[in-house]
Protein backbone atom coordinates (compact mmCIF):
# COMPACT_ATOMS: atom_id res chain seq x y z
CA UNK A 1 0.00 0.00 0.00
CA UNK A 2 1.43 3.40 -0.99
CA UNK A 3 2.27 5.99 1.66
CA UNK A 4 -0.62 8.19 0.55
CA UNK A 5 -3.05 5.41 1.37
CA UNK A 6 -1.58 5.00 4.83
CA UNK A 7 -1.46 8.74 5.55
CA UNK A 8 -4.53 10.11 3.78
CA UNK A 9 -6.74 7.14 3.00
CA UNK A 10 -7.48 6.04 6.55
CA UNK A 11 -5.70 2.75 5.83
CA UNK A 12 -7.50 2.29 2.53
CA UNK A 13 -6.92 3.72 -0.96
CA UNK A 14 -6.39 7.48 -0.64
CA UNK A 15 -8.56 8.15 -3.68
CA UNK A 16 -11.51 6.36 -2.09
CA UNK A 17 -11.66 8.85 0.79
CA UNK A 18 -14.82 10.88 0.13
CA UNK A 19 -13.67 13.99 2.01
CA UNK A 20 -10.88 14.52 -0.55
CA UNK A 21 -13.54 15.38 -3.16
CA UNK A 22 -15.72 17.76 -1.16
CA UNK A 23 -16.55 21.29 -2.26
CA UNK A 24 -16.10 22.35 1.35
CA UNK A 25 -12.47 21.26 1.16
CA UNK A 26 -11.99 23.28 -2.02
CA UNK A 27 -13.50 26.35 -0.37
CA UNK A 28 -11.32 26.00 2.73
CA UNK A 29 -8.18 26.06 0.57
CA UNK A 30 -9.44 28.78 -1.81
CA UNK A 31 -8.82 26.48 -4.77
CA UNK A 32 -11.00 28.39 -7.24
CA UNK A 33 -8.37 31.14 -7.37
CA UNK A 34 -5.45 28.70 -7.33
CA UNK A 35 -6.76 26.54 -10.16
CA UNK A 36 -7.72 29.53 -12.29
CA UNK A 37 -4.19 30.90 -12.15
CA UNK A 38 -2.64 27.47 -12.71
CA UNK A 39 -4.69 26.56 -15.77
CA UNK A 40 -4.52 30.02 -17.32
CA UNK A 41 -0.74 29.56 -17.26
CA UNK A 42 -0.66 25.81 -17.89
CA UNK A 43 2.05 25.99 -20.56
CA UNK A 44 4.45 27.68 -18.12
CA UNK A 45 4.47 24.54 -15.95
CA UNK A 46 6.64 22.75 -18.52
CA UNK A 47 9.30 25.47 -18.74
CA UNK A 48 9.52 26.46 -15.08
CA UNK A 49 12.76 26.40 -13.10
CA UNK A 50 13.27 23.79 -10.40
CA UNK A 51 15.92 24.36 -7.73
CA UNK A 52 17.06 27.28 -9.87
CA UNK A 53 17.53 25.11 -12.97
CA UNK A 54 15.48 25.07 -16.15
CA UNK A 55 13.42 21.91 -16.65
CA UNK A 56 14.66 21.74 -20.24
CA UNK A 57 17.19 18.97 -20.79
CA UNK A 58 15.95 17.26 -17.65
CA UNK A 59 17.34 13.83 -18.56
CA UNK A 60 20.89 15.11 -18.95
CA UNK A 61 20.75 17.15 -15.76
CA UNK A 62 19.44 14.21 -13.73
CA UNK A 63 22.50 12.18 -14.79
CA UNK A 64 24.94 14.74 -13.37
CA UNK A 65 26.45 13.40 -10.11
CA UNK A 66 25.61 16.25 -7.72
CA UNK A 67 23.16 18.42 -9.64
CA UNK A 68 21.15 15.33 -10.61
CA UNK A 69 20.61 14.30 -7.00
CA UNK A 70 19.65 17.81 -5.94
CA UNK A 71 17.28 18.20 -8.89
CA UNK A 72 15.60 14.84 -8.26
CA UNK A 73 15.15 15.72 -4.59
CA UNK A 74 13.71 19.13 -5.48
CA UNK A 75 11.29 17.76 -8.09
CA UNK A 76 9.92 15.02 -5.85
CA UNK A 77 9.73 17.33 -2.84
CA UNK A 78 7.72 19.82 -4.90
CA UNK A 79 5.39 17.18 -6.35
CA UNK A 80 4.76 15.58 -2.96
CA UNK A 81 4.49 18.89 -1.16
CA UNK A 82 1.66 19.34 1.31
CA UNK A 83 2.23 23.01 2.07
CA UNK A 84 -0.70 25.23 2.98
CA UNK A 85 -0.11 27.75 0.18
CA UNK A 86 1.14 25.90 -2.92
CA UNK A 87 2.48 27.77 -5.96
CA UNK A 88 0.03 27.47 -8.90
CA UNK A 89 2.80 27.82 -11.51
CA UNK A 90 4.57 24.76 -10.15
CA UNK A 91 3.43 21.22 -9.46
CA UNK A 92 3.15 21.57 -5.68
CA UNK A 93 1.05 18.72 -4.32
CA UNK A 94 0.19 17.36 -7.76
CA UNK A 95 0.43 13.67 -6.86
CA UNK A 96 -1.17 10.96 -8.96
CA UNK A 97 -1.65 7.21 -9.07
CA UNK A 98 -2.53 4.69 -11.75
CA UNK A 99 -5.93 3.11 -11.18
CA UNK A 100 -7.84 0.37 -13.00
CA UNK A 101 -11.02 1.11 -14.91
CA UNK A 102 -13.21 -0.28 -12.13
CA UNK A 103 -11.85 2.10 -9.48
CA UNK A 104 -12.17 5.04 -11.86
CA UNK A 105 -15.81 4.16 -12.41
CA UNK A 106 -16.46 4.01 -8.65
CA UNK A 107 -14.96 7.49 -8.27
CA UNK A 108 -17.11 8.92 -11.03
CA UNK A 109 -20.29 7.21 -9.91
CA UNK A 110 -20.04 7.88 -6.16
CA UNK A 111 -17.29 10.31 -5.13
CA UNK A 112 -16.58 12.97 -7.78
CA UNK A 113 -18.17 16.36 -7.13
CA UNK A 114 -20.37 17.74 -9.87
CA UNK A 115 -20.28 19.14 -12.49
CA UNK A 116 -18.30 16.51 -14.40
CA UNK A 117 -16.71 17.63 -17.67
CA UNK A 118 -14.60 15.91 -20.31
CA UNK A 119 -12.07 18.36 -21.73
CA UNK A 120 -9.18 18.42 -24.15
CA UNK A 121 -5.92 16.95 -22.90
CA UNK A 122 -3.34 19.74 -22.69
CA UNK A 123 -0.42 17.27 -22.77
CA UNK A 124 -1.49 16.03 -26.20
CA UNK A 125 -2.17 19.59 -27.33
CA UNK A 126 1.35 20.68 -26.39
CA UNK A 127 3.14 17.57 -27.67
CA UNK A 128 1.27 16.88 -30.92
CA UNK A 129 -0.85 19.96 -31.51
CA UNK A 130 -4.09 17.97 -31.47
CA UNK A 131 -7.30 18.38 -29.51
CA UNK A 132 -8.24 15.08 -27.91
CA UNK A 133 -11.15 14.96 -25.49
CA UNK A 134 -10.21 12.48 -22.78
CA UNK A 135 -9.52 14.32 -19.50
CA UNK A 136 -12.37 13.94 -17.02
CA UNK A 137 -12.48 16.73 -14.45
CA UNK A 138 -14.93 17.45 -11.68
CA UNK A 139 -15.81 19.81 -8.87
CA UNK A 140 -14.16 23.24 -8.75
CA UNK A 141 -11.75 22.40 -11.58
CA UNK A 142 -14.69 21.84 -13.94
CA UNK A 143 -16.02 25.32 -13.21
CA UNK A 144 -12.57 26.80 -13.87
CA UNK A 145 -11.97 24.96 -17.15
CA UNK A 146 -15.38 25.94 -18.53
CA UNK A 147 -14.16 29.55 -18.55
CA UNK A 148 -11.03 28.68 -20.58
CA UNK A 149 -12.12 28.04 -24.22
CA UNK A 150 -8.97 26.19 -25.31
CA UNK A 151 -9.88 23.26 -23.07
CA UNK A 152 -13.52 22.99 -24.10
CA UNK A 153 -14.68 21.03 -27.19
CA UNK A 154 -16.95 22.90 -29.58
CA UNK A 155 -18.14 19.96 -31.67
CA UNK A 156 -19.61 17.89 -28.82
CA UNK A 157 -20.90 18.29 -25.28
CA UNK A 158 -18.32 18.66 -22.54
CA UNK A 159 -20.60 18.35 -19.50
CA UNK A 160 -21.40 14.70 -18.97
CA UNK A 161 -23.48 12.70 -16.51
CA UNK A 162 -22.03 10.17 -14.11
CA UNK A 163 -23.24 7.35 -16.33
CA UNK A 164 -21.65 8.94 -19.40
CA UNK A 165 -18.38 9.45 -17.52
CA UNK A 166 -18.28 5.76 -16.59
CA UNK A 167 -18.89 4.80 -20.23
CA UNK A 168 -16.12 7.15 -21.42
CA UNK A 169 -13.64 5.63 -18.97
CA UNK A 170 -14.41 2.14 -20.23
CA UNK A 171 -14.01 3.22 -23.86
CA UNK A 172 -10.72 5.01 -23.17
CA UNK A 173 -9.46 1.94 -21.35
CA UNK A 174 -10.36 -0.31 -24.26
CA UNK A 175 -8.51 2.09 -26.55
CA UNK A 176 -5.36 1.49 -24.52
CA UNK A 177 -5.35 4.63 -22.36
CA UNK A 178 -4.24 4.37 -18.73
CA UNK A 179 -6.50 5.89 -16.05
CA UNK A 180 -4.79 8.03 -13.42
CA UNK A 181 -6.27 9.98 -10.49
CA UNK A 182 -4.77 13.21 -9.11
CA UNK A 183 -4.49 15.52 -6.16
CA UNK A 184 -4.60 18.98 -7.74
CA UNK A 185 -3.33 20.28 -5.42
CA UNK A 186 -3.14 18.16 -2.27
CA UNK A 187 -5.51 17.40 -0.52
CA UNK A 188 -8.19 17.98 -3.20
CA UNK A 189 -8.94 15.37 -5.89
CA UNK A 190 -10.53 16.73 -9.05
CA UNK A 191 -9.31 14.84 -12.11
CA UNK A 192 -9.05 11.46 -13.77
CA UNK A 193 -6.72 11.57 -16.76
CA UNK A 194 -6.53 8.98 -19.51
CA UNK A 195 -2.85 8.81 -20.37
CA UNK A 196 -0.61 7.42 -23.08
CA UNK A 197 3.08 7.59 -23.89
CA UNK A 198 4.89 9.65 -25.06
CA UNK A 199 2.45 12.57 -24.90
CA UNK A 200 1.60 12.38 -21.19
CA UNK A 201 3.95 14.55 -19.15
CA UNK A 202 3.49 12.55 -15.94
CA UNK A 203 3.89 9.18 -17.65
CA UNK A 204 7.11 10.34 -19.32
CA UNK A 205 8.54 11.66 -16.06
CA UNK A 206 7.95 8.27 -14.44
CA UNK A 207 8.93 6.07 -17.41
CA UNK A 208 11.91 8.04 -18.69
CA UNK A 209 13.33 9.53 -15.50
CA UNK A 210 11.79 7.39 -12.71
CA UNK A 211 10.54 10.53 -10.98
CA UNK A 212 7.89 9.69 -8.39
CA UNK A 213 5.11 11.86 -9.75
CA UNK A 214 2.79 8.94 -10.44
CA UNK A 215 2.57 5.81 -8.28
CA UNK A 216 1.82 2.30 -9.44
CA UNK A 217 -1.68 0.97 -8.90
CA UNK A 218 -2.81 -0.95 -5.86
CA UNK A 219 -3.04 -3.92 -8.22
CA UNK A 220 -0.76 -6.02 -10.39
CA UNK A 221 -1.52 -8.17 -13.43
CA UNK A 222 -1.71 -11.93 -13.06
CA UNK A 223 -1.10 -14.18 -16.07
CA UNK A 224 -2.61 -17.63 -16.49
CA UNK A 225 -0.01 -19.35 -18.69
CA UNK A 226 -2.40 -22.21 -19.47
CA UNK A 227 -4.87 -19.82 -21.09
CA UNK A 228 -2.31 -17.72 -22.98
CA UNK A 229 -2.35 -18.51 -26.71
CA UNK A 230 0.64 -16.36 -27.63
CA UNK A 231 -1.38 -13.99 -29.82
CA UNK A 232 0.77 -11.01 -28.66
CA UNK A 233 -2.19 -8.64 -28.69
CA UNK A 234 -1.52 -7.59 -25.10
CA UNK A 235 2.12 -6.68 -25.82
CA UNK A 236 1.17 -3.67 -27.94
CA UNK A 237 -1.33 -2.44 -25.33
CA UNK A 238 1.16 -2.17 -22.45
CA UNK A 239 2.40 1.37 -21.80
CA UNK A 240 5.10 0.10 -19.44
CA UNK A 241 6.85 -2.51 -21.62
CA UNK A 242 5.97 -5.04 -18.94
CA UNK A 243 4.76 -7.77 -21.32
CA UNK A 244 7.11 -9.67 -23.61
CA UNK A 245 6.51 -12.49 -26.08
CA UNK A 246 8.88 -15.46 -25.80
CA UNK A 247 9.09 -17.38 -29.12
CA UNK A 248 10.56 -20.51 -27.51
CA UNK A 249 7.47 -21.09 -25.37
CA UNK A 250 5.02 -19.29 -27.68
CA UNK A 251 3.63 -17.39 -24.72
CA UNK A 252 4.02 -13.99 -23.13
CA UNK A 253 5.66 -13.32 -19.78
CA UNK A 254 5.16 -10.45 -17.34
CA UNK A 255 7.98 -8.31 -15.97
CA UNK A 256 6.44 -7.62 -12.57
CA UNK A 257 9.02 -4.96 -11.74
CA UNK A 258 7.62 -2.90 -14.63
CA UNK A 259 3.91 -3.67 -14.25
CA UNK A 260 1.90 -0.66 -13.03
CA UNK A 261 -1.33 -2.59 -12.57
CA UNK A 262 -3.47 -0.46 -14.90
CA UNK A 263 -5.24 -3.51 -16.32
CA UNK A 264 -5.44 -2.09 -19.85
CA UNK A 265 -3.86 -5.24 -21.30
CA UNK A 266 -6.94 -7.24 -20.26
CA UNK A 267 -8.97 -5.69 -23.08
CA UNK A 268 -6.61 -7.11 -25.69
CA UNK A 269 -6.74 -10.69 -24.41
CA UNK A 270 -9.50 -12.77 -26.02
CA UNK A 271 -8.67 -15.83 -23.90
CA UNK A 272 -9.18 -14.44 -20.39
CA UNK A 273 -5.53 -15.09 -19.51
CA UNK A 274 -4.99 -11.77 -17.76
CA UNK A 275 -6.61 -10.50 -14.59
CA UNK A 276 -5.83 -7.92 -11.91
CA UNK A 277 -5.16 -8.96 -8.34
CA UNK A 278 -4.47 -6.75 -5.30
CA UNK A 279 -0.76 -5.91 -5.17
CA UNK A 280 -0.67 -6.73 -1.44
CA UNK A 281 -1.50 -10.36 -2.33
CA UNK A 282 1.42 -10.65 -4.76
CA UNK A 283 4.36 -11.44 -2.51
CA UNK A 284 7.60 -9.70 -3.39
CA UNK A 285 5.96 -6.87 -5.31
CA UNK A 286 3.44 -5.52 -2.80
CA UNK A 287 5.65 -2.60 -1.79
CA UNK A 288 7.07 -1.64 -5.18
CA UNK A 289 5.34 1.66 -5.97
N, C-alpha and C positions, 0 to 999 in steps of 0.2 A: 504494500500500500504506500502511495507516495506521501511525502511529508505534508502536502496540502490537505490530504484527506485526514491525516492525524490531527493537524492543527486547526483546520477550518471546516471539517466535515463531520465533526462530532463522532469520529471513529468510522465514518462511512465515506462514500465518495463526496468530495468537496462540492462537486457540481450538482449533487442531489439535495443540498441544503437550501430549503425554500427561502430562508431569510436573505440569501445572497442575490435574490432576484427582485426584492421588494422596492416599490417606488419610494417608500419611506427612507430606505437606505440611500437611494440616489439623492433624495432631498437633503438628508443629513450631511452629505459630502459635497453638496452643490455641484453635482455632476453635469447638469444641463450646461453650465458655463464652461466647464472643463472640456466636455466632449465637443462642444461647438468650436472652441479654439483648436482642438486637436484635429478635427476632421476638415476644418477650413484650411489647415496647413499640413494636410496629410503627406504631401510629397516631401516636405522638409524632414520628415522622420528618417528617410533613407539617406540623407546627406548630412545629418547632424554630426557633431563632434562628440566623441566618447573619451573621457579621461584626457581631454585636450587634443585628441587625435581624430582626424577625419575617418569616417567609416568606409571611405573608398579604399580599395585594396586591402580589405579586411583579412583575406586569407594569408597574404604575405606578412602582414603585421603580426598576426597571431603566431606565426612560426618563429618570430624573433625571440631569442632566449629570455630577455628581461621584459621588453615592451609587450611581448605576446602574453606573458603571465599577468601583467598589470591590466592589459586590455580585456582579457578574458574575465578577470575578477570584476572589473568595472562594468562590463556588459551584463554579466549575470546578477550582479548586485543591483543594477538599475532595473532589470526585468523583474526580479523577485522582490523589489522594494515594496514596503508596506507603510511608507511615510504618509503622514496626514495630508500634506499638500503636495501631491505629485506634479511634475512638470508636464504639461500637455504636449510639448514639442518633443518629448522623449518617449521612451517606452516604460516609464515607471509603472510597476505593478501590472504589466500586461503579460500575465502568465496564462498559458494554455495547456490543454491536454487532448490527446487523441481519444475519441470515444467511438464505440460501435454504433451502427444505425439505430439499434433498439434503444440505447440510452438517449440518443439525440431525440428520438420520437417521444420518449417520456418527458424530457425537458420541455418540448414544444407543446405537448398536450396538457401538462399539469403545472409546470413551474414558471415558464417564461411570462413576463409581464406584457400586456398588450399596450399599443398595437404591435403586431408582428409584420415586418416588411422583408421582402427579398430584393436586394439591391445589387448593383454592379460590383464586381470584385475589383478593388483598386490595384491589387497586386498584378492581376492580368492586364489591367489597363496600362500600368506603368511598364510592364515587361514586354507586352506584345502589341499594345495599342488597340486592344479589342474590348468591347463591352460584353461582359458575360455575367448574366444574372444568376448568382448562386450563393451569395452571402445572405444569411438569414439573421436579421437583427430584431431586437425587441426592447420594450420599455423605453427609457429616456433616449437611448441611442436612435431608435426609430424616429422619434419626433425631431431629433437634430438632423438626421440624414434627409428627411423629407423636405428640408429647407435648402438643401444643397443639390441643385439640378444635375450635376455630373454623376451622381450616384443613382439617380432614379430613372428607370426605364420609361420610355415614352410609348413604346409599341404594345406594352401589355401591363396589366395591373401590377402594382408593387405591394399593396397591402393584401395580405393573405390571411385566411382563417387558420385556426389550429389544425384542422383536418388537411387543408391544402399544404401547410408547412410540413406535416408528417409525410405526405405524398411526395413532396419535392425532395425531402431528405432521402427517401427510398430510391427515387429516380437518380439522384446525384450519386448515391452509393453504387448503384448498378452500372453507372457510367464510369466507375473507377475513381471517383473523388473521395478523399478521406475527410470524415467529419472531425472537427476540432471545436472545443468549447473554451471560452476566454473570460478571464477577469479583464475589465477594461474601464477604469483601472481597479485594482484590488480595493475593496472586497466586493465589487459589484459585477455581476455576470450579465452580459447583454448581447452576446453574439455566438452563433454557431457558423463557422466557416466550412466551406467544402473545398478542400485544398488538393493541389496537384503540383508535381515537380516538372520543370524548374521555376515556374512562375511564382509560387507561394514564397514570400519572404521568410516566414517562420520555418517552413519545411526545409528551405535551403540552409538557413542558419543551423538547424539541427543536423541535417544530412551532411553538409559540406564542411562545417566547422565544429560540430558536436557542441554547440552552445545550448545551454539548458533553457531554451525559451519555450519548448513544447515537450511535455512529458509523454512517455509511452502510456498506452491504455492500461486499464485495470485488468485486461484480458490478454491472452496469448492464443495463437492459432494452434490447433491440434490436428494432426494429419493421420488419417486411417490408411496405412499403406496397402491394406488388402482391397480397398475400394478405389485407390488411385489407378487410373488407366493410362497415365503418361501422356495425356493430350496436350499438356503444356499451356493450356489456356490461362491458368492462374498465374503463370510466370510473368506474363505481360501486364497483369493487373496490379502487381505489387509495387508500391511506391518506394519500398525500402530495400529492394534487391535481396529480400529474405527467402525467396523461393528459387530453387535451381533444379533443372532437369539433369538427371544422370543417365546417359545413354546405356551404360552397362547393365543397369537394373530396369531401365525403361519406366522409371518413376521419378517423381520430384522428391526433393528433401527440403526441410525447413532449417534455416539458420536462425536459431532461437535468440541469439545475441542481437540480431538485426530486427526481428519481428516486433512491430509496434502494437499489434493487437487490434488493428482497425477493422478487420473482418471483411474488407472489400473483396479479397480473393475468393470468398465463398460464392459470390455471384457468378464467377466464371466456371466453377466446377459443376458439371452436369451429373456427377456420380456421388454427390454427398460425401466426399472424402475429407472435407475441411469443415471444422466447427470451432467456435470460440469457447474457451474455458477460462474461468477466473485465474488470473496470474498467480494468486496466492496458493492455488492448488498445484501449480507446476513447479515442483521442487528444483531449486537451483537457479530459477529465473524470476522468482517472486519479488525480488528486491531490485531488479535491474530496470530503473526508470530513466 
